[in-house]
């Protein structure tokens, strides 16, 4: 009976936590939409004719992407602004191809939407010119029923997709959301992160988009490192992959001195508020010393993972047999690339609306080899 009560209480806690998160997320979205509506009402009255005669620009806080739309029908452009701004996109609109080409040479856009039938410069010419000037941009053709065949032909010139008008607000919003997901996936695949081997102290000043591998230390599958000291002891800490995933640490829970630990068993725990994550021992041995400075300054683990933020020291008992299970030097760099790619995939699968994973998911996916 007691066990059943505990299970029911746990289920209720999880359900309440989910509901609280969902309500908070919806309230945040509602506030953001209200802010975008205010921006929409004000921005269309601003004057941008110095850049392009027909240019209308609306910029929102923290945009999902920047879009340029060109169409000779102002009613279509009005629809683009109203729909896409409320969805969280920055939107520039112009009424001619030459104006659009001038803008893409001066601004960084993610998408260009172009009508197919326009005077002076039609959509096919716009597609060709945009892909010549900015091959990285995704170009989408706006087409009517009678010009779908020509729109399909523009795909041969570099257009990534076409959308048929008239469209509803829901149809356009969903279409652009899918385009954004595809673009983000492609950009991520093309931008392999920088991973390099560094001296321990260098990780403290490395750029946030760069991953550092500790020179002279072994890295375990559970994202801890082990450095052999002159006296034969092993100093242990977390690696750069783990510290970037955590972001901050509020408390470090260490094992008692003299405890016997075995490779693969839980060794220490890092807390982040109410959440916690457990790291396993990279080697077997007896705990000799913990980093006392972490008691008053636990975030040292994040600030200096390979130097001041070391976790503890152990006297190894079977080092020769256990070292082959770890990596050192270049193999760590190659493994990091795979782990970073896997982290992106897990984030998309488990938590598509959050920038980071919850610690329980991260622990299960990456710290339990």
C-alpha positions as CSV (number, residue, x, y, z in Angstrom):
1,X,0.0,0.0,0.0
2,X,2.8,2.4,0.9
3,X,4.6,1.6,-2.3
4,X,1.5,2.3,-4.4
5,X,1.0,5.6,-2.5
6,X,4.6,6.6,-3.3
7,X,4.1,5.8,-7.0
8,X,0.9,7.8,-7.1
9,X,2.5,10.7,-5.5
10,X,5.4,10.6,-7.9
11,X,3.0,10.4,-10.9
12,X,1.1,13.3,-9.5
13,X,4.3,15.3,-9.0
14,X,5.4,14.7,-12.6
15,X,1.9,15.6,-13.9
16,X,1.8,18.9,-12.0
17,X,5.3,19.7,-13.0
18,X,4.4,19.2,-16.7
19,X,1.2,21.3,-16.3
20,X,3.2,24.2,-14.7
21,X,5.8,24.1,-17.4
22,X,3.1,24.0,-20.1
23,X,1.1,26.9,-18.6
24,X,4.3,29.0,-18.2
25,X,5.3,28.2,-21.8
26,X,1.9,29.3,-23.1
27,X,1.9,32.5,-21.1
28,X,5.3,33.3,-22.4
29,X,4.1,32.7,-26.0
30,X,1.1,34.9,-25.4
31,X,3.2,37.8,-24.1
32,X,5.6,37.4,-27.1
33,X,2.6,37.5,-29.5
34,X,1.2,40.6,-27.9
35,X,4.6,42.3,-28.2
36,X,4.8,41.3,-31.9
37,X,1.3,42.8,-32.5
38,X,2.4,46.1,-31.0
39,X,5.5,46.1,-33.2
40,X,3.4,45.2,-36.2
41,X,1.1,48.2,-35.6
42,X,4.0,50.7,-35.3
43,X,6.7,49.4,-37.7
44,X,4.7,49.5,-40.9
45,X,4.5,53.3,-40.6
46,X,8.2,53.8,-40.5
47,X,10.1,55.2,-43.5
48,X,12.7,53.0,-45.2
49,X,12.7,54.6,-48.6
50,X,16.3,55.5,-48.3
51,X,17.1,51.8,-48.8
52,X,14.4,50.9,-51.2
53,X,11.4,52.9,-52.5
54,X,8.7,50.3,-51.5
55,X,10.5,48.8,-48.5
56,X,8.5,48.1,-45.4
57,X,10.4,46.5,-42.4
58,X,9.2,45.0,-39.2
59,X,11.7,43.6,-36.6
60,X,10.7,41.7,-33.5
61,X,12.7,40.8,-30.4
62,X,14.6,37.5,-30.7
63,X,13.4,36.7,-34.2
64,X,13.4,33.1,-35.4
65,X,14.7,34.1,-38.8
66,X,14.9,37.1,-41.2
67,X,12.7,37.0,-44.3
68,X,12.6,39.2,-47.4
69,X,9.5,39.0,-49.6
70,X,9.1,40.5,-53.0
71,X,5.8,40.8,-54.8
72,X,4.2,43.5,-57.0
73,X,0.8,43.0,-55.2
74,X,0.8,45.0,-51.9
75,X,-2.1,42.9,-50.5
76,X,0.1,39.7,-50.7
77,X,3.0,41.5,-48.9
78,X,0.5,42.8,-46.2
79,X,-0.4,39.2,-45.6
80,X,3.2,38.1,-45.3
81,X,4.0,40.8,-42.7
82,X,0.9,40.2,-40.7
83,X,1.2,36.4,-40.6
84,X,5.0,36.0,-40.3
85,X,5.6,38.8,-37.8
86,X,3.1,37.3,-35.4
87,X,4.9,34.0,-35.8
88,X,8.1,35.6,-34.6
89,X,10.0,36.4,-37.8
90,X,11.7,39.7,-39.0
91,X,10.1,40.6,-42.3
92,X,11.2,43.0,-45.0
93,X,8.9,43.5,-48.1
94,X,9.5,45.2,-51.4
95,X,7.5,45.4,-54.7
96,X,10.3,44.7,-57.3
97,X,13.1,42.4,-58.0
98,X,15.8,45.0,-58.3
99,X,15.0,46.4,-54.9
100,X,15.2,42.9,-53.4
101,X,18.6,42.3,-55.0
102,X,19.9,45.6,-53.6
103,X,18.8,44.6,-50.1
104,X,20.3,41.1,-50.0
105,X,23.7,42.7,-50.8
106,X,23.4,44.8,-47.6
107,X,21.6,42.6,-45.2
108,X,21.7,39.1,-43.9
109,X,18.5,37.2,-44.7
110,X,17.7,33.6,-44.1
111,X,14.8,33.3,-46.7
112,X,13.7,35.2,-49.8
113,X,10.2,34.8,-51.0
114,X,9.6,36.0,-54.6
115,X,6.5,36.2,-56.7
116,X,6.8,34.4,-60.1
117,X,4.9,36.9,-62.3
118,X,6.2,40.5,-61.8
119,X,6.9,43.3,-64.3
120,X,10.5,44.5,-65.0
121,X,12.0,41.4,-63.4
122,X,10.1,38.1,-63.0
123,X,10.6,35.5,-60.3
124,X,12.8,33.2,-62.4
125,X,15.3,36.0,-62.8
126,X,15.1,36.9,-59.1
127,X,15.9,33.3,-58.2
128,X,18.9,33.1,-60.5
129,X,20.2,36.5,-59.3
130,X,19.8,35.8,-55.6
131,X,21.5,32.4,-55.8
132,X,24.3,34.0,-57.7
133,X,24.8,36.8,-55.2
134,X,24.0,34.7,-52.0
135,X,24.1,30.9,-52.6
136,X,23.5,30.4,-48.9
137,X,20.0,31.9,-49.0
138,X,16.9,29.8,-49.2
139,X,14.7,31.1,-52.0
140,X,11.0,30.3,-52.2
141,X,8.7,31.0,-55.2
142,X,5.2,32.4,-54.7
143,X,3.0,31.1,-57.5
144,X,-0.6,31.1,-58.6
145,X,-2.5,28.1,-59.9
146,X,-1.6,28.7,-63.6
147,X,2.1,29.0,-63.0
148,X,2.9,25.9,-60.9
149,X,4.8,24.3,-63.8
150,X,7.1,27.3,-64.1
151,X,7.5,27.4,-60.3
152,X,8.7,23.8,-60.4
153,X,11.3,24.7,-63.1
154,X,12.8,27.4,-60.7
155,X,13.9,24.5,-58.5
156,X,16.5,23.8,-61.1
157,X,17.8,27.3,-60.7
158,X,18.3,27.0,-57.0
159,X,14.9,27.7,-55.4
160,X,14.3,25.4,-52.5
161,X,10.5,25.3,-52.5
162,X,7.3,27.0,-53.8
163,X,4.1,28.1,-52.1
164,X,0.8,28.5,-53.9
165,X,-1.4,31.6,-53.4
166,X,-4.0,32.3,-52.0
167,X,-3.0,30.8,-48.7
168,X,-4.4,30.9,-45.2
169,X,-2.5,32.3,-42.2
170,X,-2.2,28.7,-40.8
171,X,-1.0,27.3,-44.1
172,X,1.8,29.9,-44.5
173,X,2.8,29.8,-40.9
174,X,3.1,26.0,-41.0
175,X,5.0,26.1,-44.4
176,X,7.6,28.6,-43.0
177,X,8.0,26.6,-39.8
178,X,8.9,23.5,-41.8
179,X,11.3,25.5,-44.0
180,X,13.0,26.8,-40.8
181,X,13.5,23.3,-39.4
182,X,15.0,22.1,-42.7
183,X,17.4,25.1,-42.9
184,X,18.5,24.8,-39.2
185,X,19.2,21.1,-39.7
186,X,21.3,21.8,-42.8
187,X,23.2,24.7,-41.2
188,X,24.0,22.5,-38.2
189,X,25.2,19.7,-40.4
190,X,27.5,22.1,-42.3
191,X,28.9,23.8,-39.2
192,X,30.9,21.1,-37.4
193,X,32.0,22.6,-34.1
194,X,35.7,23.4,-33.4
195,X,37.3,20.8,-31.1
196,X,40.9,21.2,-30.1
197,X,43.4,19.9,-27.6
198,X,44.5,22.5,-25.1
199,X,46.5,23.0,-21.9
200,X,44.3,22.7,-18.8
201,X,44.1,26.4,-18.1
202,X,43.3,27.4,-21.7
203,X,39.7,26.0,-21.4
204,X,38.9,29.0,-19.1
205,X,39.2,31.5,-21.9
206,X,38.1,29.5,-24.9
207,X,35.2,30.8,-27.0
208,X,31.8,29.3,-26.0
209,X,31.4,27.6,-29.4
210,X,34.7,25.8,-29.1
211,X,35.2,22.5,-27.3
212,X,38.4,21.9,-25.5
213,X,40.0,18.5,-25.0
214,X,42.5,18.3,-22.1
215,X,46.1,17.7,-23.2
216,X,47.8,14.9,-21.3
217,X,44.6,13.6,-19.7
218,X,42.5,10.5,-20.5
219,X,38.8,11.1,-21.2
220,X,36.3,8.4,-20.1
221,X,33.0,7.5,-21.9
222,X,31.1,9.1,-19.0
223,X,32.6,12.5,-19.8
224,X,35.1,12.6,-16.9
225,X,38.8,13.1,-17.3
226,X,41.6,11.4,-15.5
227,X,45.2,12.8,-15.3
228,X,48.0,10.6,-13.9
229,X,50.1,12.6,-11.4
230,X,53.9,12.1,-10.8
231,X,53.2,10.1,-7.6
232,X,50.9,7.7,-9.4
233,X,47.6,9.2,-8.1
234,X,44.9,10.1,-10.5
235,X,43.2,13.6,-10.5
236,X,39.6,13.5,-11.8
237,X,37.1,16.1,-13.1
238,X,34.4,16.6,-15.7
239,X,35.2,17.4,-19.4
240,X,34.3,20.3,-21.5
241,X,31.3,18.5,-23.2
242,X,29.7,18.0,-19.8
243,X,30.4,21.5,-18.5
244,X,28.8,23.1,-21.6
245,X,25.8,20.9,-21.3
246,X,25.4,21.8,-17.6
247,X,26.1,25.5,-17.8
248,X,26.2,26.0,-14.0
249,X,26.7,24.1,-10.8
250,X,25.2,25.0,-7.4
251,X,26.7,22.2,-5.3
252,X,29.2,19.4,-5.6
253,X,28.6,16.2,-3.6
254,X,31.8,14.2,-3.0
255,X,32.4,10.7,-1.7
256,X,34.0,10.3,1.7
257,X,37.8,10.0,2.0
258,X,39.0,6.4,1.9
259,X,36.1,5.1,0.0
260,X,36.8,2.3,-2.5
261,X,35.4,3.0,-5.9
262,X,35.1,0.9,-9.0
263,X,35.3,2.0,-12.7
264,X,31.7,2.7,-13.9
265,X,30.2,3.2,-10.5
266,X,28.7,6.5,-9.3
267,X,31.6,8.6,-8.0
268,X,30.3,12.2,-7.4
269,X,27.2,14.3,-7.9
270,X,26.7,17.8,-9.3
271,X,23.6,19.7,-8.4
272,X,21.9,22.5,-10.4
273,X,19.2,23.9,-8.2
274,X,16.7,21.1,-7.5
275,X,18.1,18.9,-10.3
276,X,21.2,16.7,-10.0
277,X,23.4,14.6,-12.2
278,X,25.7,11.7,-11.3
279,X,29.1,11.0,-12.8
280,X,30.7,7.6,-12.8
281,X,34.3,6.8,-11.8
282,X,36.7,6.7,-14.8
283,X,39.1,4.4,-12.8
284,X,38.9,2.1,-9.8
285,X,40.7,3.1,-6.6
286,X,40.6,4.7,-3.1
287,X,39.4,8.3,-2.7
288,X,42.3,10.3,-1.3
289,X,41.1,13.9,-1.5
290,X,38.3,16.2,-2.7
291,X,38.7,19.7,-4.0
292,X,37.7,21.6,-0.8
293,X,37.4,24.9,-2.8
294,X,34.3,23.6,-4.5
295,X,32.4,23.7,-1.2
296,X,32.3,27.5,-1.2
297,X,32.7,28.0,-5.0
298,X,31.1,25.0,-6.8
299,X,30.9,26.9,-10.1
300,X,34.7,26.4,-10.4
301,X,33.8,23.1,-12.1
302,X,32.3,25.2,-15.0
303,X,34.7,28.0,-15.0
304,X,37.9,25.9,-15.0
305,X,37.0,22.2,-15.7
306,X,40.6,21.0,-16.2
307,X,42.5,23.2,-13.7
308,X,41.0,24.9,-10.6
309,X,37.7,23.0,-11.0
310,X,39.1,19.4,-10.6
311,X,36.8,17.2,-8.5
312,X,38.9,14.7,-6.5
313,X,42.0,12.5,-6.4
314,X,42.2,8.7,-6.1
315,X,44.8,6.1,-5.7
316,X,44.2,3.7,-8.6
317,X,44.2,0.0,-8.1
318,X,43.9,-1.4,-11.6
319,X,45.1,1.4,-13.9
320,X,46.9,-0.6,-16.5
321,X,43.8,-2.7,-17.2
322,X,41.4,0.2,-17.2
323,X,43.2,2.8,-19.3
324,X,42.3,1.1,-22.7
325,X,38.6,2.0,-22.0
326,X,39.4,5.7,-22.2
327,X,40.7,8.0,-24.9
328,X,43.5,10.5,-25.1
329,X,44.5,13.1,-27.7
330,X,43.2,13.0,-31.2
331,X,40.7,10.1,-30.6
332,X,38.9,12.3,-28.1
333,X,38.5,15.1,-30.8
334,X,36.9,12.6,-33.2
335,X,34.7,11.2,-30.5
336,X,33.6,14.7,-29.4
337,X,32.3,15.4,-32.9
338,X,30.1,12.4,-32.7
339,X,28.9,13.2,-29.2
340,X,28.1,16.8,-30.2
341,X,26.1,15.6,-33.2
342,X,24.3,13.1,-30.9
343,X,23.5,15.8,-28.4
344,X,21.8,17.8,-31.1
345,X,19.7,14.8,-32.1
346,X,18.7,14.0,-28.5
347,X,17.7,17.7,-28.0
348,X,15.4,17.6,-31.0
349,X,13.9,14.3,-30.1
350,X,13.4,14.8,-26.4
351,X,13.0,18.6,-25.9
352,X,12.3,20.4,-29.2
353,X,11.0,23.6,-27.5
354,X,13.9,24.0,-25.0
355,X,17.5,25.1,-25.6
356,X,19.0,22.5,-23.2
357,X,18.2,19.0,-21.9
358,X,17.0,18.4,-18.4
359,X,19.8,16.8,-16.3
360,X,18.1,13.4,-16.0
361,X,17.9,13.0,-19.8
362,X,21.5,14.2,-20.2
363,X,22.7,11.7,-17.6
364,X,20.9,8.7,-19.1
365,X,22.0,9.6,-22.7
366,X,25.7,10.6,-22.1
367,X,27.0,9.8,-18.6
368,X,26.0,6.1,-18.3
369,X,28.3,4.3,-20.7
